[in-house]
């Protein structure tokens, strides 16, 4: 289908000129384009007896870069030289050195910069198949620095059957996954899951370094009991602060039955067919003074079709169809405020946190001139920042927002999150989390829900609904320093949750629900992803007799 974009630009060229001019003036300082260089003062004649200035010292360059990839277990370490551990290492294909080398942001001959070394460590640690990564200088002179990159693998071939329970409902899954297929860093997954919504069989292939370059490929196909789903993504992302350009295409499609919940009970279902396509590109001058400015241009196409569920009748609720197509402009601002921590949201693993300011915004216009069925201003924005109120304290905040606007806001959802950590009693952590959400005129298939699956652990899943939501969590977290059987670490938590979801139009006061409980965390030290098994027992403090007096929760998560 051909969209008359040029015709739209021709019709509205006079209205667009002031916007383009203003955008150019704002972008020039950040991009450095069209700016005159500062005047150069004339050189004063040198005094006859003035000594010649000493030459400025040059930065050393990177010399040899040696890659050391370690297996899952180290036979030289006490307690790890056992038959079962040696067999596991033999069965596991250690990550190939070239896979590690391709992800580094430096090469021999490049100037040595500490920030680049640290960012390369973070890129490596982001891989699910690595437990940790360190880059150390093994030989250093004023002219040259030799580096050693040391990584430790984890067991990435996973398979078996697991059972999760949350909000009084069970889910089961069978999986066969290798997040580091044959040591290449590629992810191959076959997944069979059954939960309260649907049964699903998924095949996924993900290549984070396509053809040994910075490209990423994501392919997945799912056959579900209520439809199917496909996903294709090919992109060159912003993989570092110094990345100069980005490009990508994303295609998603799914068909399913969407349920609507009230008090944990489904009161309506309808068939939903969703198609989404995105093409984008971006430019940046890279890292400058510890920050990066990025400018993006893209186009999105989103189509939603709704119908009665099988066996439904004309009294069923079916949302109206939507067809949105919009070009957009985007801007991103990222500061380098990265710090490393341990024992915050994971157990005995290095956690990379960015305390710097991060801003992202996209604005677009959906128009019938482009094939859409309505005119709308499209908006997406986010902001993140962190602080250290004290030497043993940490505060992380985030804001998210998105929606459409014509005469009034629609499908608008604004969300705020705050996480506070305080270290005390040695390495133990007191945690306080606060979440707030505001919605206006959400699309029918989107619900703002709160229950046992979304943080209110003592209650059924998707129990409360509304266009306002508030959740507070208090936890005292305990971390064991011991590695049990050289396989896992243990943690524990005492927690209190309180929250509510309500409609602004309701005449009743919001129903505030509270619970208390205890939990055990089992974190694997040798498997991929840093995932933990959660075993929680929660006791509701409010509600009626229909709510069970004890909620047993079993789940896996990458956070504490």
MOQUI-V150749 format. One record per backbone hydrogen bond with DSSP energy under -1.0 kcal/mol. CO is the residue of the C=O (numbers start at 1). NH is the residue of the N-H. If there is no record, write none. Layout:
<<CO NH> <CO NH>>
This chain:
<<3 5> <4 8> <5 9> <6 10> <7 11> <8 12> <12 16> <13 17> <16 20> <17 21> <18 22> <19 23> <20 24> <21 25> <22 26> <23 27> <24 28> <27 31> <28 32> <47 50> <60 112> <61 145> <62 109> <64 147> <66 149> <68 151> <70 153> <74 77> <77 80> <80 82> <82 86> <83 87> <84 88> <85 89> <86 90> <87 91> <88 92> <96 99> <96 100> <97 101> <98 102> <100 103> <101 104> <107 110> <110 62> <113 117> <114 118> <115 119> <116 120> <117 121> <118 122> <119 123> <120 124> <121 125> <122 126> <124 127> <127 130> <128 529> <129 154> <132 152> <134 150> <136 148> <139 146> <143 61> <144 141> <145 63> <146 138> <146 139> <147 66> <148 136> <149 68> <150 134> <151 70> <152 131> <155 528> <156 179> <158 177> <160 175> <162 173> <164 171> <165 554> <166 169> <167 461> <169 166> <171 164> <172 194> <173 162> <174 192> <175 160> <176 190> <177 158> <178 188> <180 183> <181 184> <183 96> <186 181> <187 206> <188 178> <189 204> <190 176> <191 202> <192 174> <193 200> <194 172> <198 195> <199 225> <200 193> <201 223> <202 191> <203 221> <204 189> <205 219> <206 187> <207 217> <209 212> <210 213> <215 210> <216 235> <217 207> <218 233> <219 205> <220 231> <221 203> <222 229> <223 201> <224 227> <227 224> <228 255> <229 222> <230 253> <231 220> <232 251> <233 218> <234 249> <235 216> <236 247> <237 239> <240 243> <244 284> <246 282> <247 236> <248 280> <249 234> <250 278> <251 232> <252 276> <253 230> <254 274> <256 272> <258 270> <260 267> <262 265> <265 262> <268 260> <270 258> <271 307> <272 256> <273 305> <274 254> <275 303> <276 252> <277 301> <278 250> <279 299> <280 248> <281 297> <282 246> <283 295> <290 336> <291 288> <292 334> <294 332> <295 283> <296 330> <297 281> <298 328> <299 279> <300 326> <301 277> <302 324> <303 275> <304 322> <305 273> <307 271> <309 312> <313 316> <322 304> <323 373> <324 302> <325 367> <326 300> <327 365> <328 298> <329 363> <330 296> <331 361> <332 294> <333 359> <334 292> <335 337> <337 355> <339 353> <341 351> <351 341> <353 339> <355 386> <357 335> <358 384> <359 333> <360 382> <361 331> <362 380> <363 329> <364 378> <366 376> <367 370> <367 372> <368 371> <376 366> <377 405> <378 364> <379 403> <380 362> <381 401> <382 360> <383 399> <384 358> <385 397> <387 395> <390 393> <392 423> <394 421> <395 387> <396 419> <397 385> <398 417> <399 383> <400 415> <401 381> <402 413> <403 379> <404 410> <405 377> <408 406> <410 404> <412 440> <413 402> <414 438> <415 400> <416 436> <417 398> <418 434> <419 396> <420 432> <421 394> <422 430> <424 428> <428 424> <429 477> <430 422> <431 475> <432 420> <433 473> <434 418> <435 471> <436 416> <437 469> <438 414> <440 412> <441 411> <443 446> <448 466> <450 464> <451 454> <451 456> <455 457> <456 459> <460 452> <462 264> <463 263> <464 450> <467 439> <468 502> <469 437> <470 500> <471 435> <472 498> <473 433> <474 496> <475 431> <476 494> <477 429> <478 492> <484 487> <484 488> <487 525> <488 484> <489 523> <490 480> <491 521> <492 478> <493 519> <494 476> <495 517> <496 474> <497 515> <498 472> <499 513> <500 470> <502 467> <502 468> <503 506> <513 499> <514 541> <515 497> <516 539> <517 495> <518 537> <519 493> <520 535> <521 491> <522 533> <523 489> <526 155> <531 524> <532 557> <533 522> <534 555> <535 520> <536 553> <537 518> <538 551> <539 516> <544 547> <551 538> <553 536> <554 165> <555 534> <557 532>>
